[in-house]
Amino acid sequence: MDTNTPTTETAPAVAAAPAAAAPEANAKPAAAAPETDAKATAAVADAPTKTPPAPATKIEAAVPCLIVNDMAASLDFYLNVVGFKMTMGINKDHKTTDKTPAAWPSVDFAMLSSTGVHGSPGELMLEIRNPDSPAGALVGAGPLGVGVSLYLRGPDPDAIHAALPPTVKVLVPPHTEWYGMRELTLADPNGYVVTLGRPTGEPCPTIPATEGTTNGDAAK
């Protein structure tokens, strides 16, 4: 055999180390973010931080304050006729007063309370008319009681009516309303309208719906 003749034997293939895949020829570069999105992001980043609104305050009680001309007569009405209890009296010198009838003429401000049948408290404030006080200045010299009506739920209208002194003015005698309340309406010494109401125990009738009419038409 001629040693100078090249051999036809093929050398074994050597495994190549894995290489990173080359990008495809047709691959498209990543799309840039739209300009509008960039502007929106910048606007949000630059926007001032707003403080969230404070939660609404929960009202614990609504306590009427009536301006009165005669404190002694008013206390006699609300304590002895209606059934409130006097919890505090304040005189013009901002000192607490005695709660007895003898001290009533010296009271400039009184706090009254009553515990309802369900344990819920009812409160009422009385303040003598005084032009130097904020409330008195707003009332001025006009008549008291105009446009004000108190509804006191709980007292027995018939029992109160039977025991009324002759000095108390009855506006509407005891009667039963269509919504199931037994009521009595009086005028207090200052002209305020005071209605005393108690449920009769009868179910309240259902108000029929009016179809095809407006509120104004239904009331006619």
C-alpha positions in Angstrom: 0.0 0.0 0.0 1.3 3.4 -0.9 1.7 5.4 2.2 1.4 8.6 0.3 -2.1 7.9 -0.9 -4.7 9.9 1.3 -7.1 7.8 3.2 -10.8 8.1 2.6 -11.8 7.3 6.2 -13.9 10.0 7.8 -12.9 11.4 11.2 -15.5 11.0 13.9 -17.7 14.1 14.5 -16.9 16.0 17.7 -20.0 17.3 19.6 -20.0 21.0 19.6 -20.8 23.0 22.8 -24.3 24.4 22.7 -24.2 28.0 21.6 -26.7 30.7 22.2 -29.4 30.8 19.6 -28.9 33.4 17.1 -31.7 35.8 16.6 -34.0 35.0 13.8 -33.5 36.9 10.7 -37.1 38.0 10.5 -37.5 38.8 14.3 -38.8 42.3 15.0 -37.3 44.6 17.7 -39.6 45.1 20.8 -42.1 47.8 20.2 -41.5 51.0 22.1 -44.2 52.1 24.6 -46.6 54.6 23.0 -45.8 58.2 23.7 -49.3 58.7 25.2 -48.6 56.0 27.8 -45.4 57.6 28.7 -47.1 60.9 29.2 -49.9 59.4 31.3 -47.3 57.6 33.5 -45.4 60.9 34.0 -48.6 62.7 34.8 -49.6 60.2 37.5 -46.1 60.4 39.0 -46.2 64.2 39.1 -49.8 64.4 40.5 -50.0 65.7 44.1 -51.1 63.1 46.7 -54.7 63.9 47.9 -55.7 63.3 51.5 -58.8 61.2 51.6 -61.9 62.9 53.1 -62.5 62.3 56.8 -65.3 59.9 57.6 -68.7 61.4 58.4 -69.2 62.1 62.1 -71.8 59.9 63.7 -74.6 61.9 65.3 -75.2 60.5 68.8 -78.4 62.4 69.6 -80.6 65.2 68.4 -81.5 67.4 71.4 -84.0 70.3 70.7 -83.4 73.6 72.6 -86.4 75.7 73.1 -86.2 79.4 73.8 -88.8 80.2 76.5 -90.3 83.4 78.0 -91.2 82.0 81.4 -88.9 79.3 82.7 -91.1 78.4 85.7 -94.2 77.9 83.6 -92.2 76.0 81.0 -90.7 73.6 83.6 -94.1 73.1 85.2 -95.5 72.1 81.8 -92.7 69.8 80.7 -92.1 68.2 84.1 -95.6 67.9 85.6 -97.7 67.6 82.4 -95.5 65.9 79.9 -93.4 63.8 82.3 -89.8 64.9 81.8 -87.3 64.9 84.7 -85.0 67.9 85.4 -81.4 66.9 85.4 -79.7 70.3 85.6 -80.5 73.9 86.1 -78.1 76.9 85.4 -78.7 80.5 86.6 -77.5 83.7 84.9 -74.2 83.5 86.8 -73.5 80.0 85.3 -74.0 78.3 88.6 -76.1 75.2 89.1 -79.4 75.7 90.8 -81.7 73.7 92.9 -84.3 71.6 91.0 -87.3 72.4 93.3 -90.1 74.6 92.0 -89.0 77.4 94.3 -85.8 77.8 92.3 -87.4 77.6 88.9 -87.7 81.4 88.4 -83.9 81.8 88.8 -83.1 79.1 86.1 -81.8 80.5 82.8 -81.0 77.1 81.3 -82.5 73.7 82.1 -81.7 70.2 80.8 -84.5 67.7 80.9 -84.5 63.9 80.2 -86.8 61.0 80.0 -86.1 57.3 79.5 -88.3 55.7 76.8 -90.0 52.3 76.9 -87.1 50.8 75.0 -84.5 52.4 77.2 -83.6 55.1 74.7 -83.1 58.5 76.4 -85.1 61.5 75.3 -83.6 64.9 76.1 -84.9 68.5 75.9 -83.2 71.8 76.7 -84.9 75.0 77.8 -83.2 78.4 77.6 -84.7 81.7 78.8 -85.1 84.3 76.2 -82.0 86.6 76.4 -80.9 89.0 73.7 -77.3 88.7 74.9 -77.2 84.9 74.2 -76.5 83.6 70.7 -79.8 81.8 70.4 -81.7 84.7 72.0 -80.1 87.1 69.5 -81.3 85.0 66.6 -84.8 84.7 67.9 -85.1 88.5 68.5 -88.3 89.9 69.7 -90.5 87.8 67.5 -93.1 85.4 68.7 -91.9 82.0 70.0 -93.2 78.7 68.7 -93.8 79.7 65.1 -93.1 76.7 62.8 -91.9 74.5 65.6 -93.6 71.2 66.5 -92.3 68.6 69.0 -93.5 65.0 68.7 -92.9 63.1 72.0 -93.5 59.3 71.6 -94.4 57.3 74.6 -96.7 59.2 77.0 -100.3 58.0 77.3 -102.4 60.7 75.6 -105.6 59.8 77.3 -104.2 59.7 80.8 -102.4 63.0 80.3 -105.6 64.6 78.9 -107.6 63.4 81.9 -105.2 65.0 84.3 -104.6 68.3 82.5 -104.9 71.5 84.6 -107.3 74.1 83.1 -104.4 76.4 82.2 -103.1 74.0 79.5 -104.4 74.7 76.0 -105.5 71.6 74.1 -105.0 72.0 70.3 -106.2 68.5 69.3 -107.9 66.2 71.9 -106.9 62.5 72.1 -107.6 60.6 68.8 -106.3 57.7 66.8 -104.5 58.5 63.5 -104.7 56.3 60.5 -101.0 55.2 61.0 -101.8 53.6 64.3 -100.8 56.3 66.8 -103.0 57.6 69.6 -102.2 61.3 69.9 -102.9 64.4 71.9 -101.6 67.8 70.8 -101.1 70.7 73.2 -99.7 74.2 73.2 -96.9 74.8 75.7 -96.7 78.2 77.6 -94.6 79.7 74.9 -96.7 78.7 71.9 -94.7 75.6 70.8 -96.9 72.7 69.5 -96.3 69.5 71.4 -97.8 66.2 70.3 -97.8 63.2 72.6 -98.1 59.9 70.8 -98.3 56.2 71.7 -98.8 53.2 69.4 -102.2 51.5 69.6 -100.8 48.1 68.7 -102.9 48.0 65.5 -100.9 47.3 62.3 -100.3 50.3 60.1 -102.3 50.0 56.9 -100.4 49.7 53.7 -100.4 52.7 51.5 -101.5 51.6 48.0 -99.1 52.4 45.1 -100.5 54.8 42.6 -99.5 53.8 39.1 -99.2 56.2 36.2 -99.4 59.4 38.2 -96.9 61.9 39.6 -96.7 62.8 43.2 -98.7 65.9 42.5 -101.4 63.9 40.8 -101.6 61.3 43.5 -102.2 64.0 46.2 -105.2 65.4 44.4 
